[in-house]
Amino acid sequence: MNQRTRSGHTHRRQRDRTTRRVVIESLLPLGDEQHPSKLSDLIMLTMAGGRERTESEYTALLGAAGFVVDRTVMAPVGGYSAIEATIKAG
């Protein structure tokens, strides 16, 4: 096992159920409504090879990293959301 792998395992063991992550992102809405993240998505696709994601895609990404999403709070203006997640039990 290399140093990076050992470090990751040690860090993972040291986390407990109170570990919380907050991701601030512009989430893509599912429907056809206008939203600032759709322009950002188009720019990212054409200029940088990236893309914006939906709430369910972030839920899956966080789940794969060992977190469970507790709630998503949408900002009243600006098109950004805060996704709060905690470490999975067990």
PDB file of N, CA, C and O in Angstrom:
ATOM      1  N   MET A   1       0.854  -1.174   0.000  1.00  0.00           N
ATOM      2  CA  MET A   1       0.000   0.000   0.000  1.00  0.00           C
ATOM      3  C   MET A   1       0.903   1.240   0.000  1.00  0.00           C
ATOM      4  O   MET A   1       1.798   1.357   0.837  1.00  0.00           O
ATOM      5  N   ASN A   2       0.666   2.161  -0.937  1.00  0.00           N
ATOM      6  CA  ASN A   2       1.523   3.335  -1.021  1.00  0.00           C
ATOM      7  C   ASN A   2       1.116   4.391   0.023  1.00  0.00           C
ATOM      8  O   ASN A   2       0.086   4.265   0.686  1.00  0.00           O
ATOM      9  N   GLN A   3       1.938   5.417   0.148  1.00  0.00           N
ATOM     10  CA  GLN A   3       1.718   6.455   1.174  1.00  0.00           C
ATOM     11  C   GLN A   3       0.381   7.163   0.988  1.00  0.00           C
ATOM     12  O   GLN A   3      -0.324   7.423   1.963  1.00  0.00           O
ATOM     13  N   ARG A   4       0.027   7.477  -0.252  1.00  0.00           N
ATOM     14  CA  ARG A   4      -1.227   8.185  -0.517  1.00  0.00           C
ATOM     15  C   ARG A   4      -2.427   7.337  -0.086  1.00  0.00           C
ATOM     16  O   ARG A   4      -3.366   7.855   0.519  1.00  0.00           O
ATOM     17  N   THR A   5      -2.399   6.044  -0.394  1.00  0.00           N
ATOM     18  CA  THR A   5      -3.485   5.147  -0.009  1.00  0.00           C
ATOM     19  C   THR A   5      -3.581   5.029   1.503  1.00  0.00           C
ATOM     20  O   THR A   5      -4.676   5.088   2.061  1.00  0.00           O
ATOM     21  N   ARG A   6      -2.446   4.863   2.171  1.00  0.00           N
ATOM     22  CA  ARG A   6      -2.450   4.786   3.645  1.00  0.00           C
ATOM     23  C   ARG A   6      -3.012   6.069   4.241  1.00  0.00           C
ATOM     24  O   ARG A   6      -3.800   6.027   5.186  1.00  0.00           O
ATOM     25  N   SER A   7      -2.610   7.198   3.696  1.00  0.00           N
ATOM     26  CA  SER A   7      -3.084   8.482   4.197  1.00  0.00           C
ATOM     27  C   SER A   7      -4.594   8.581   4.047  1.00  0.00           C
ATOM     28  O   SER A   7      -5.281   9.039   4.960  1.00  0.00           O
ATOM     29  N   GLY A   8      -5.115   8.154   2.897  1.00  0.00           N
ATOM     30  CA  GLY A   8      -6.564   8.190   2.674  1.00  0.00           C
ATOM     31  C   GLY A   8      -7.309   7.293   3.639  1.00  0.00           C
ATOM     32  O   GLY A   8      -8.364   7.670   4.151  1.00  0.00           O
ATOM     33  N   HIS A   9      -6.769   6.100   3.896  1.00  0.00           N
ATOM     34  CA  HIS A   9      -7.412   5.185   4.837  1.00  0.00           C
ATOM     35  C   HIS A   9      -7.376   5.745   6.259  1.00  0.00           C
ATOM     36  O   HIS A   9      -8.357   5.631   6.994  1.00  0.00           O
ATOM     37  N   THR A  10      -6.267   6.342   6.645  1.00  0.00           N
ATOM     38  CA  THR A  10      -6.161   6.936   7.980  1.00  0.00           C
ATOM     39  C   THR A  10      -7.159   8.066   8.135  1.00  0.00           C
ATOM     40  O   THR A  10      -7.851   8.164   9.148  1.00  0.00           O
ATOM     41  N   HIS A  11      -7.230   8.926   7.115  1.00  0.00           N
ATOM     42  CA  HIS A  11      -8.176  10.050   7.172  1.00  0.00           C
ATOM     43  C   HIS A  11      -9.604   9.541   7.278  1.00  0.00           C
ATOM     44  O   HIS A  11     -10.399  10.069   8.056  1.00  0.00           O
ATOM     45  N   ARG A  12      -9.932   8.520   6.499  1.00  0.00           N
ATOM     46  CA  ARG A  12     -11.290   7.973   6.515  1.00  0.00           C
ATOM     47  C   ARG A  12     -11.634   7.394   7.883  1.00  0.00           C
ATOM     48  O   ARG A  12     -12.759   7.558   8.353  1.00  0.00           O
ATOM     49  N   ARG A  13     -10.683   6.717   8.531  1.00  0.00           N
ATOM     50  CA  ARG A  13     -10.936   6.150   9.859  1.00  0.00           C
ATOM     51  C   ARG A  13     -11.144   7.237  10.895  1.00  0.00           C
ATOM     52  O   ARG A  13     -11.897   7.048  11.850  1.00  0.00           O
ATOM     53  N   GLN A  14     -10.485   8.374  10.717  1.00  0.00           N
ATOM     54  CA  GLN A  14     -10.563   9.443  11.709  1.00  0.00           C
ATOM     55  C   GLN A  14     -11.861  10.233  11.618  1.00  0.00           C
ATOM     56  O   GLN A  14     -12.226  10.916  12.574  1.00  0.00           O
ATOM     57  N   ARG A  15     -12.564  10.157  10.494  1.00  0.00           N
ATOM     58  CA  ARG A  15     -13.829  10.880  10.368  1.00  0.00           C
ATOM     59  C   ARG A  15     -14.885  10.207  11.240  1.00  0.00           C
ATOM     60  O   ARG A  15     -14.840   8.996  11.457  1.00  0.00           O
ATOM     61  N   ASP A  16     -15.805  10.973  11.721  1.00  0.00           N
ATOM     62  CA  ASP A  16     -16.920  10.392  12.478  1.00  0.00           C
ATOM     63  C   ASP A  16     -18.232  10.907  11.906  1.00  0.00           C
ATOM     64  O   ASP A  16     -18.244  11.603  10.891  1.00  0.00           O
ATOM     65  N   ARG A  17     -19.330  10.564  12.559  1.00  0.00           N
ATOM     66  CA  ARG A  17     -20.647  10.931  12.043  1.00  0.00           C
ATOM     67  C   ARG A  17     -20.910  12.435  12.049  1.00  0.00           C
ATOM     68  O   ARG A  17     -21.889  12.890  11.458  1.00  0.00           O
ATOM     69  N   THR A  18     -20.065  13.202  12.698  1.00  0.00           N
ATOM     70  CA  THR A  18     -20.282  14.646  12.721  1.00  0.00           C
ATOM     71  C   THR A  18     -19.590  15.351  11.554  1.00  0.00           C
ATOM     72  O   THR A  18     -19.736  16.562  11.393  1.00  0.00           O
ATOM     73  N   THR A  19     -18.848  14.617  10.747  1.00  0.00           N
ATOM     74  CA  THR A  19     -18.183  15.216   9.595  1.00  0.00           C
ATOM     75  C   THR A  19     -19.237  15.723   8.627  1.00  0.00           C
ATOM     76  O   THR A  19     -20.131  14.979   8.223  1.00  0.00           O
ATOM     77  N   ARG A  20     -19.129  16.985   8.259  1.00  0.00           N
ATOM     78  CA  ARG A  20     -20.118  17.617   7.390  1.00  0.00           C
ATOM     79  C   ARG A  20     -19.405  18.283   6.229  1.00  0.00           C
ATOM     80  O   ARG A  20     -18.339  18.877   6.395  1.00  0.00           O
ATOM     81  N   ARG A  21     -19.999  18.180   5.064  1.00  0.00           N
ATOM     82  CA  ARG A  21     -19.510  18.874   3.876  1.00  0.00           C
ATOM     83  C   ARG A  21     -20.617  19.779   3.365  1.00  0.00           C
ATOM     84  O   ARG A  21     -21.790  19.406   3.376  1.00  0.00           O
ATOM     85  N   VAL A  22     -20.244  20.953   2.922  1.00  0.00           N
ATOM     86  CA  VAL A  22     -21.187  21.863   2.283  1.00  0.00           C
ATOM     87  C   VAL A  22     -20.625  22.195   0.906  1.00  0.00           C
ATOM     88  O   VAL A  22     -19.510  22.701   0.780  1.00  0.00           O
ATOM     89  N   VAL A  23     -21.408  21.904  -0.109  1.00  0.00           N
ATOM     90  CA  VAL A  23     -21.022  22.175  -1.489  1.00  0.00           C
ATOM     91  C   VAL A  23     -21.884  23.333  -1.982  1.00  0.00           C
ATOM     92  O   VAL A  23     -23.112  23.258  -1.948  1.00  0.00           O
ATOM     93  N   ILE A  24     -21.239  24.398  -2.439  1.00  0.00           N
ATOM     94  CA  ILE A  24     -21.962  25.546  -2.993  1.00  0.00           C
ATOM     95  C   ILE A  24     -21.854  25.453  -4.507  1.00  0.00           C
ATOM     96  O   ILE A  24     -20.756  25.530  -5.059  1.00  0.00           O
ATOM     97  N   GLU A  25     -22.977  25.290  -5.173  1.00  0.00           N
ATOM     98  CA  GLU A  25     -22.990  25.108  -6.618  1.00  0.00           C
ATOM     99  C   GLU A  25     -24.237  25.708  -7.237  1.00  0.00           C
ATOM    100  O   GLU A  25     -25.230  25.964  -6.555  1.00  0.00           O
ATOM    101  N   SER A  26     -24.170  25.922  -8.510  1.00  0.00           N
ATOM    102  CA  SER A  26     -25.319  26.320  -9.310  1.00  0.00           C
ATOM    103  C   SER A  26     -25.897  25.041  -9.907  1.00  0.00           C
ATOM    104  O   SER A  26     -25.342  24.500 -10.864  1.00  0.00           O
ATOM    105  N   LEU A  27     -26.994  24.557  -9.358  1.00  0.00           N
ATOM    106  CA  LEU A  27     -27.573  23.288  -9.782  1.00  0.00           C
ATOM    107  C   LEU A  27     -28.446  23.463 -11.018  1.00  0.00           C
ATOM    108  O   LEU A  27     -29.203  24.428 -11.118  1.00  0.00           O
ATOM    109  N   LEU A  28     -28.339  22.532 -11.953  1.00  0.00           N
ATOM    110  CA  LEU A  28     -29.188  22.557 -13.144  1.00  0.00           C
ATOM    111  C   LEU A  28     -30.601  22.126 -12.773  1.00  0.00           C
ATOM    112  O   LEU A  28     -30.785  21.050 -12.203  1.00  0.00           O
ATOM    113  N   PRO A  29     -31.606  22.947 -13.088  1.00  0.00           N
ATOM    114  CA  PRO A  29     -32.985  22.501 -12.875  1.00  0.00           C
ATOM    115  C   PRO A  29     -33.354  21.446 -13.924  1.00  0.00           C
ATOM    116  O   PRO A  29     -32.762  21.410 -15.003  1.00  0.00           O
ATOM    117  N   LEU A  30     -34.321  20.599 -13.613  1.00  0.00           N
ATOM    118  CA  LEU A  30     -34.694  19.511 -14.508  1.00  0.00           C
ATOM    119  C   LEU A  30     -35.562  19.959 -15.679  1.00  0.00           C
ATOM    120  O   LEU A  30     -35.493  19.363 -16.754  1.00  0.00           O
ATOM    121  N   GLY A  31     -36.372  20.990 -15.497  1.00  0.00           N
ATOM    122  CA  GLY A  31     -37.316  21.409 -16.527  1.00  0.00           C
ATOM    123  C   GLY A  31     -36.735  22.382 -17.534  1.00  0.00           C
ATOM    124  O   GLY A  31     -35.520  22.560 -17.620  1.00  0.00           O
ATOM    125  N   ASP A  32     -37.625  23.011 -18.298  1.00  0.00           N
ATOM    126  CA  ASP A  32     -37.234  23.954 -19.343  1.00  0.00           C
ATOM    127  C   ASP A  32     -37.169  25.399 -18.856  1.00  0.00           C
ATOM    128  O   ASP A  32     -36.983  26.309 -19.664  1.00  0.00           O
ATOM    129  N   GLU A  33     -37.316  25.623 -17.568  1.00  0.00           N
ATOM    130  CA  GLU A  33     -37.302  26.986 -17.031  1.00  0.00           C
ATOM    131  C   GLU A  33     -35.947  27.654 -17.250  1.00  0.00           C
ATOM    132  O   GLU A  33     -34.913  26.988 -17.311  1.00  0.00           O
ATOM    133  N   GLN A  34     -35.972  28.976 -17.364  1.00  0.00           N
ATOM    134  CA  GLN A  34     -34.727  29.720 -17.484  1.00  0.00           C
ATOM    135  C   GLN A  34     -34.001  29.706 -16.145  1.00  0.00           C
ATOM    136  O   GLN A  34     -34.617  29.833 -15.087  1.00  0.00           O
ATOM    137  N   HIS A  35     -32.683  29.549 -16.209  1.00  0.00           N
ATOM    138  CA  HIS A  35     -31.889  29.514 -14.980  1.00  0.00           C
ATOM    139  C   HIS A  35     -30.452  29.863 -15.340  1.00  0.00           C
ATOM    140  O   HIS A  35     -29.957  29.433 -16.383  1.00  0.00           O
ATOM    141  N   PRO A  36     -29.764  30.645 -14.486  1.00  0.00           N
ATOM    142  CA  PRO A  36     -28.376  31.033 -14.796  1.00  0.00           C
ATOM    143  C   PRO A  36     -27.431  29.847 -14.997  1.00  0.00           C
ATOM    144  O   PRO A  36     -26.457  29.969 -15.739  1.00  0.00           O
ATOM    145  N   SER A  37     -27.688  28.720 -14.367  1.00  0.00           N
ATOM    146  CA  SER A  37     -26.784  27.572 -14.499  1.00  0.00           C
ATOM    147  C   SER A  37     -26.812  26.975 -15.900  1.00  0.00           C
ATOM    148  O   SER A  37     -25.871  26.287 -16.294  1.00  0.00           O
ATOM    149  N   LYS A  38     -27.876  27.226 -16.658  1.00  0.00           N
ATOM    150  CA  LYS A  38     -27.942  26.676 -18.014  1.00  0.00           C
ATOM    151  C   LYS A  38     -26.953  27.387 -18.940  1.00  0.00           C
ATOM    152  O   LYS A  38     -26.350  26.749 -19.803  1.00  0.00           O
ATOM    153  N   LEU A  39     -26.785  28.678 -18.774  1.00  0.00           N
ATOM    154  CA  LEU A  39     -25.775  29.394 -19.553  1.00  0.00           C
ATOM    155  C   LEU A  39     -24.379  28.939 -19.122  1.00  0.00           C
ATOM    156  O   LEU A  39     -23.508  28.710 -19.961  1.00  0.00           O
ATOM    157  N   SER A  40     -24.176  28.812 -17.825  1.00  0.00           N
ATOM    158  CA  SER A  40     -22.894  28.329 -17.307  1.00  0.00           C
ATOM    159  C   SER A  40     -22.592  26.932 -17.848  1.00  0.00           C
ATOM    160  O   SER A  40     -21.448  26.636 -18.191  1.00  0.00           O
ATOM    161  N   ASP A  41     -23.600  26.081 -17.926  1.00  0.00           N
ATOM    162  CA  ASP A  41     -23.427  24.729 -18.447  1.00  0.00           C
ATOM    163  C   ASP A  41     -22.979  24.775 -19.911  1.00  0.00           C
ATOM    164  O   ASP A  41     -22.072  24.046 -20.312  1.00  0.00           O
ATOM    165  N   LEU A  42     -23.612  25.624 -20.692  1.00  0.00           N
ATOM    166  CA  LEU A  42     -23.258  25.754 -22.103  1.00  0.00           C
ATOM    167  C   LEU A  42     -21.813  26.235 -22.264  1.00  0.00           C
ATOM    168  O   LEU A  42     -21.074  25.717 -23.101  1.00  0.00           O
ATOM    169  N   ILE A  43     -21.419  27.209 -21.474  1.00  0.00           N
ATOM    170  CA  ILE A  43     -20.048  27.726 -21.524  1.00  0.00           C
ATOM    171  C   ILE A  43     -19.060  26.640 -21.120  1.00  0.00           C
ATOM    172  O   ILE A  43     -18.038  26.450 -21.778  1.00  0.00           O
ATOM    173  N   MET A  44     -19.364  25.927 -20.040  1.00  0.00           N
ATOM    174  CA  MET A  44     -18.459  24.871 -19.575  1.00  0.00           C
ATOM    175  C   MET A  44     -18.329  23.756 -20.619  1.00  0.00           C
ATOM    176  O   MET A  44     -17.238  23.227 -20.832  1.00  0.00           O
ATOM    177  N   LEU A  45     -19.439  23.401 -21.265  1.00  0.00           N
ATOM    178  CA  LEU A  45     -19.399  22.336 -22.278  1.00  0.00           C
ATOM    179  C   LEU A  45     -18.543  22.734 -23.476  1.00  0.00           C
ATOM    180  O   LEU A  45     -17.779  21.916 -23.989  1.00  0.00           O
ATOM    181  N   THR A  46     -18.663  23.980 -23.923  1.00  0.00           N
ATOM    182  CA  THR A  46     -17.978  24.394 -25.142  1.00  0.00           C
ATOM    183  C   THR A  46     -16.553  24.878 -24.903  1.00  0.00           C
ATOM    184  O   THR A  46     -15.705  24.720 -25.781  1.00  0.00           O
ATOM    185  N   MET A  47     -16.267  25.456 -23.752  1.00  0.00           N
ATOM    186  CA  MET A  47     -14.959  26.060 -23.524  1.00  0.00           C
ATOM    187  C   MET A  47     -14.027  25.210 -22.657  1.00  0.00           C
ATOM    188  O   MET A  47     -12.812  25.232 -22.852  1.00  0.00           O
ATOM    189  N   ALA A  48     -14.573  24.480 -21.725  1.00  0.00           N
ATOM    190  CA  ALA A  48     -13.718  23.797 -20.752  1.00  0.00           C
ATOM    191  C   ALA A  48     -13.908  22.279 -20.721  1.00  0.00           C
ATOM    192  O   ALA A  48     -13.167  21.582 -20.028  1.00  0.00           O
ATOM    193  N   GLY A  49     -14.878  21.766 -21.453  1.00  0.00           N
ATOM    194  CA  GLY A  49     -15.109  20.328 -21.459  1.00  0.00           C
ATOM    195  C   GLY A  49     -15.789  19.810 -20.202  1.00  0.00           C
ATOM    196  O   GLY A  49     -15.851  18.601 -19.979  1.00  0.00           O
ATOM    197  N   GLY A  50     -16.297  20.716 -19.382  1.00  0.00           N
ATOM    198  CA  GLY A  50     -16.994  20.331 -18.152  1.00  0.00           C
ATOM    199  C   GLY A  50     -18.481  20.528 -18.298  1.00  0.00           C
ATOM    200  O   GLY A  50     -18.990  20.745 -19.397  1.00  0.00           O
ATOM    201  N   ARG A  51     -19.180  20.450 -17.169  1.00  0.00           N
ATOM    202  CA  ARG A  51     -20.629  20.682 -17.193  1.00  0.00           C
ATOM    203  C   ARG A  51     -21.144  20.929 -15.791  1.00  0.00           C
ATOM    204  O   ARG A  51     -20.516  20.543 -14.805  1.00  0.00           O
ATOM    205  N   GLU A  52     -22.290  21.575 -15.716  1.00  0.00           N
ATOM    206  CA  GLU A  52     -22.990  21.722 -14.444  1.00  0.00           C
ATOM    207  C   GLU A  52     -23.722  20.414 -14.169  1.00  0.00           C
ATOM    208  O   GLU A  52     -23.884  19.592 -15.071  1.00  0.00           O
ATOM    209  N   ARG A  53     -24.167  20.216 -12.922  1.00  0.00           N
ATOM    210  CA  ARG A  53     -24.848  18.978 -12.548  1.00  0.00           C
ATOM    211  C   ARG A  53     -26.182  19.271 -11.869  1.00  0.00           C
ATOM    212  O   ARG A  53     -26.414  20.363 -11.352  1.00  0.00           O
ATOM    213  N   THR A  54     -27.049  18.261 -11.887  1.00  0.00           N
ATOM    214  CA  THR A  54     -28.332  18.362 -11.196  1.00  0.00           C
ATOM    215  C   THR A  54     -28.140  17.971  -9.728  1.00  0.00           C
ATOM    216  O   THR A  54     -27.093  17.450  -9.342  1.00  0.00           O
ATOM    217  N   GLU A  55     -29.155  18.229  -8.932  1.00  0.00           N
ATOM    218  CA  GLU A  55     -29.101  17.844  -7.514  1.00  0.00           C
ATOM    219  C   GLU A  55     -28.925  16.334  -7.368  1.00  0.00           C
ATOM    220  O   GLU A  55     -28.157  15.882  -6.518  1.00  0.00           O
ATOM    221  N   SER A  56     -29.622  15.554  -8.180  1.00  0.00           N
ATOM    222  CA  SER A  56     -29.505  14.092  -8.070  1.00  0.00           C
ATOM    223  C   SER A  56     -28.102  13.610  -8.454  1.00  0.00           C
ATOM    224  O   SER A  56     -27.615  12.625  -7.898  1.00  0.00           O
ATOM    225  N   GLU A  57     -27.452  14.294  -9.397  1.00  0.00           N
ATOM    226  CA  GLU A  57     -26.084  13.919  -9.755  1.00  0.00           C
ATOM    227  C   GLU A  57     -25.121  14.210  -8.604  1.00  0.00           C
ATOM    228  O   GLU A  57     -24.216  13.417  -8.341  1.00  0.00           O
ATOM    229  N   TYR A  58     -25.308  15.341  -7.916  1.00  0.00           N
ATOM    230  CA  TYR A  58     -24.467  15.635  -6.749  1.00  0.00           C
ATOM    231  C   TYR A  58     -24.737  14.656  -5.621  1.00  0.00           C
ATOM    232  O   TYR A  58     -23.815  14.263  -4.907  1.00  0.00           O
ATOM    233  N   THR A  59     -25.996  14.257  -5.452  1.00  0.00           N
ATOM    234  CA  THR A  59     -26.335  13.270  -4.429  1.00  0.00           C
ATOM    235  C   THR A  59     -25.598  11.960  -4.701  1.00  0.00           C
ATOM    236  O   THR A  59     -25.075  11.337  -3.777  1.00  0.00           O
ATOM    237  N   ALA A  60     -25.556  11.546  -5.957  1.00  0.00           N
ATOM    238  CA  ALA A  60     -24.851  10.307  -6.328  1.00  0.00           C
ATOM    239  C   ALA A  60     -23.343  10.449  -6.119  1.00  0.00           C
ATOM    240  O   ALA A  60     -22.704   9.528  -5.610  1.00  0.00           O
ATOM    241  N   LEU A  61     -22.768  11.590  -6.504  1.00  0.00           N
ATOM    242  CA  LEU A  61     -21.325  11.813  -6.323  1.00  0.00           C
ATOM    243  C   LEU A  61     -20.944  11.799  -4.848  1.00  0.00           C
ATOM    244  O   LEU A  61     -19.959  11.169  -4.461  1.00  0.00           O
ATOM    245  N   LEU A  62     -21.727  12.498  -4.024  1.00  0.00           N
ATOM    246  CA  LEU A  62     -21.442  12.524  -2.589  1.00  0.00           C
ATOM    247  C   LEU A  62     -21.633  11.144  -1.975  1.00  0.00           C
ATOM    248  O   LEU A  62     -20.866  10.739  -1.101  1.00  0.00           O
ATOM    249  N   GLY A  63     -22.656  10.420  -2.431  1.00  0.00           N
ATOM    250  CA  GLY A  63     -22.889   9.059  -1.935  1.00  0.00           C
ATOM    251  C   GLY A  63     -21.718   8.139  -2.242  1.00  0.00           C
ATOM    252  O   GLY A  63     -21.332   7.325  -1.403  1.00  0.00           O
ATOM    253  N   ALA A  64     -21.151   8.261  -3.438  1.00  0.00           N
ATOM    254  CA  ALA A  64     -19.998   7.448  -3.812  1.00  0.00           C
ATOM    255  C   ALA A  64     -18.771   7.790  -2.969  1.00  0.00           C
ATOM    256  O   ALA A  64     -17.874   6.964  -2.803  1.00  0.00           O
ATOM    257  N   ALA A  65     -18.739   9.021  -2.437  1.00  0.00           N
ATOM    258  CA  ALA A  65     -17.616   9.449  -1.590  1.00  0.00           C
ATOM    259  C   ALA A  65     -17.860   9.151  -0.116  1.00  0.00           C
ATOM    260  O   ALA A  65     -17.043   9.509   0.732  1.00  0.00           O
ATOM    261  N   GLY A  66     -18.990   8.491   0.200  1.00  0.00           N
ATOM    262  CA  GLY A  66     -19.261   8.106   1.582  1.00  0.00           C
ATOM    263  C   GLY A  66     -20.113   9.086   2.366  1.00  0.00           C
ATOM    264  O   GLY A  66     -20.136   9.045   3.596  1.00  0.00           O
ATOM    265  N   PHE A  67     -20.821   9.976   1.660  1.00  0.00           N
ATOM    266  CA  PHE A  67     -21.664  10.957   2.338  1.00  0.00           C
ATOM    267  C   PHE A  67     -23.124  10.746   1.974  1.00  0.00           C
ATOM    268  O   PHE A  67     -23.438  10.169   0.933  1.00  0.00           O
ATOM    269  N   VAL A  68     -24.013  11.219   2.840  1.00  0.00           N
ATOM    270  CA  VAL A  68     -25.440  11.227   2.566  1.00  0.00           C
ATOM    271  C   VAL A  68     -25.901  12.689   2.624  1.00  0.00           C
ATOM    272  O   VAL A  68     -25.557  13.419   3.553  1.00  0.00           O
ATOM    273  N   VAL A  69     -26.676  13.103   1.626  1.00  0.00           N
ATOM    274  CA  VAL A  69     -27.158  14.487   1.566  1.00  0.00           C
ATOM    275  C   VAL A  69     -28.262  14.672   2.597  1.00  0.00           C
ATOM    276  O   VAL A  69     -29.242  13.927   2.612  1.00  0.00           O
ATOM    277  N   ASP A  70     -28.095  15.682   3.469  1.00  0.00           N
ATOM    278  CA  ASP A  70     -29.092  15.990   4.492  1.00  0.00           C
ATOM    279  C   ASP A  70     -30.139  16.965   3.976  1.00  0.00           C
ATOM    280  O   ASP A  70     -31.332  16.809   4.238  1.00  0.00           O
ATOM    281  N   ARG A  71     -29.680  17.972   3.241  1.00  0.00           N
ATOM    282  CA  ARG A  71     -30.623  18.932   2.677  1.00  0.00           C
ATOM    283  C   ARG A  71     -29.922  19.791   1.634  1.00  0.00           C
ATOM    284  O   ARG A  71     -28.696  19.903   1.600  1.00  0.00           O
ATOM    285  N   THR A  72     -30.746  20.388   0.790  1.00  0.00           N
ATOM    286  CA  THR A  72     -30.267  21.333  -0.214  1.00  0.00           C
ATOM    287  C   THR A  72     -31.045  22.619  -0.022  1.00  0.00           C
ATOM    288  O   THR A  72     -32.276  22.614   0.016  1.00  0.00           O
ATOM    289  N   VAL A  73     -30.316  23.724   0.099  1.00  0.00           N
ATOM    290  CA  VAL A  73     -30.937  25.032   0.324  1.00  0.00           C
ATOM    291  C   VAL A  73     -30.622  25.911  -0.874  1.00  0.00           C
ATOM    292  O   VAL A  73     -29.457  26.137  -1.202  1.00  0.00           O
ATOM    293  N   MET A  74     -31.659  26.402  -1.517  1.00  0.00           N
ATOM    294  CA  MET A  74     -31.488  27.273  -2.674  1.00  0.00           C
ATOM    295  C   MET A  74     -31.425  28.725  -2.214  1.00  0.00           C
ATOM    296  O   MET A  74     -32.262  29.165  -1.426  1.00  0.00           O
ATOM    297  N   ALA A  75     -30.441  29.465  -2.700  1.00  0.00           N
ATOM    298  CA  ALA A  75     -30.325  30.885  -2.375  1.00  0.00           C
ATOM    299  C   ALA A  75     -31.485  31.638  -3.032  1.00  0.00           C
ATOM    300  O   ALA A  75     -31.919  31.273  -4.125  1.00  0.00           O
ATOM    301  N   PRO A  76     -31.986  32.679  -2.378  1.00  0.00           N
ATOM    302  CA  PRO A  76     -33.117  33.412  -2.945  1.00  0.00           C
ATOM    303  C   PRO A  76     -32.775  34.135  -4.247  1.00  0.00           C
ATOM    304  O   PRO A  76     -33.663  34.373  -5.066  1.00  0.00           O
ATOM    305  N   VAL A  77     -31.511  34.485  -4.453  1.00  0.00           N
ATOM    306  CA  VAL A  77     -31.076  35.130  -5.696  1.00  0.00           C
ATOM    307  C   VAL A  77     -29.726  34.556  -6.105  1.00  0.00           C
ATOM    308  O   VAL A  77     -29.013  33.989  -5.277  1.00  0.00           O
ATOM    309  N   GLY A  78     -29.381  34.699  -7.357  1.00  0.00           N
ATOM    310  CA  GLY A  78     -28.058  34.308  -7.826  1.00  0.00           C
ATOM    311  C   GLY A  78     -27.959  32.916  -8.409  1.00  0.00           C
ATOM    312  O   GLY A  78     -26.974  32.607  -9.080  1.00  0.00           O
ATOM    313  N   GLY A  79     -28.948  32.063  -8.176  1.00  0.00           N
ATOM    314  CA  GLY A  79     -28.941  30.739  -8.775  1.00  0.00           C
ATOM    315  C   GLY A  79     -28.082  29.689  -8.093  1.00  0.00           C
ATOM    316  O   GLY A  79     -27.901  28.599  -8.635  1.00  0.00           O
ATOM    317  N   TYR A  80     -27.552  29.991  -6.924  1.00  0.00           N
ATOM    318  CA  TYR A  80     -26.696  29.020  -6.225  1.00  0.00           C
ATOM    319  C   TYR A  80     -27.469  28.260  -5.157  1.00  0.00           C
ATOM    320  O   TYR A  80     -28.484  28.733  -4.645  1.00  0.00           O
ATOM    321  N   SER A  81     -26.969  27.075  -4.832  1.00  0.00           N
ATOM    322  CA  SER A  81     -27.551  26.237  -3.784  1.00  0.00           C
ATOM    323  C   SER A  81     -26.442  25.733  -2.883  1.00  0.00           C
ATOM    324  O   SER A  81     -25.291  25.604  -3.298  1.00  0.00           O
ATOM    325  N   ALA A  82     -26.809  25.448  -1.635  1.00  0.00           N
ATOM    326  CA  ALA A  82     -25.889  24.825  -0.685  1.00  0.00           C
ATOM    327  C   ALA A  82     -26.389  23.404  -0.446  1.00  0.00           C
ATOM    328  O   ALA A  82     -27.533  23.196  -0.040  1.00  0.00           O
ATOM    329  N   ILE A  83     -25.521  22.434  -0.700  1.00  0.00           N
ATOM    330  CA  ILE A  83     -25.851  21.029  -0.473  1.00  0.00           C
ATOM    331  C   ILE A  83     -25.108  20.604   0.788  1.00  0.00           C
ATOM    332  O   ILE A  83     -23.877  20.591   0.815  1.00  0.00           O
ATOM    333  N   GLU A  84     -25.855  20.258   1.830  1.00  0.00           N
ATOM    334  CA  GLU A  84     -25.254  19.834   3.103  1.00  0.00           C
ATOM    335  C   GLU A  84     -25.279  18.307   3.163  1.00  0.00           C
ATOM    336  O   GLU A  84     -26.305  17.676   2.909  1.00  0.00           O
ATOM    337  N   ALA A  85     -24.125  17.728   3.506  1.00  0.00           N
ATOM    338  CA  ALA A  85     -24.018  16.271   3.566  1.00  0.00           C
ATOM    339  C   ALA A  85     -23.185  15.867   4.795  1.00  0.00           C
ATOM    340  O   ALA A  85     -22.276  16.586   5.209  1.00  0.00           O
ATOM    341  N   THR A  86     -23.517  14.707   5.362  1.00  0.00           N
ATOM    342  CA  THR A  86     -22.746  14.148   6.472  1.00  0.00           C
ATOM    343  C   THR A  86     -22.250  12.764   6.068  1.00  0.00           C
ATOM    344  O   THR A  86     -22.746  12.150   5.122  1.00  0.00           O
ATOM    345  N   ILE A  87     -21.254  12.296   6.819  1.00  0.00           N
ATOM    346  CA  ILE A  87     -20.662  10.999   6.554  1.00  0.00           C
ATOM    347  C   ILE A  87     -21.710   9.908   6.793  1.00  0.00           C
ATOM    348  O   ILE A  87     -22.505  10.013   7.727  1.00  0.00           O
ATOM    349  N   LYS A  88     -21.720   8.872   5.966  1.00  0.00           N
ATOM    350  CA  LYS A  88     -22.661   7.764   6.137  1.00  0.00           C
ATOM    351  C   LYS A  88     -22.327   7.004   7.407  1.00  0.00           C
ATOM    352  O   LYS A  88     -21.157   6.807   7.733  1.00  0.00           O
ATOM    353  N   ALA A  89     -23.351   6.581   8.115  1.00  0.00           N
ATOM    354  CA  ALA A  89     -23.159   5.771   9.326  1.00  0.00           C
ATOM    355  C   ALA A  89     -22.684   4.388   8.927  1.00  0.00           C
ATOM    356  O   ALA A  89     -23.058   3.870   7.875  1.00  0.00           O
ATOM    357  N   GLY A  90     -21.855   3.794   9.778  1.00  0.00           N
ATOM    358  CA  GLY A  90     -21.449   2.411   9.558  1.00  0.00           C
ATOM    359  C   GLY A  90     -20.234   2.332   8.789  1.00  0.00           C
ATOM    360  O   GLY A  90     -19.750   1.235   8.512  1.00  0.00           O
TER     361      GLY A  90
END
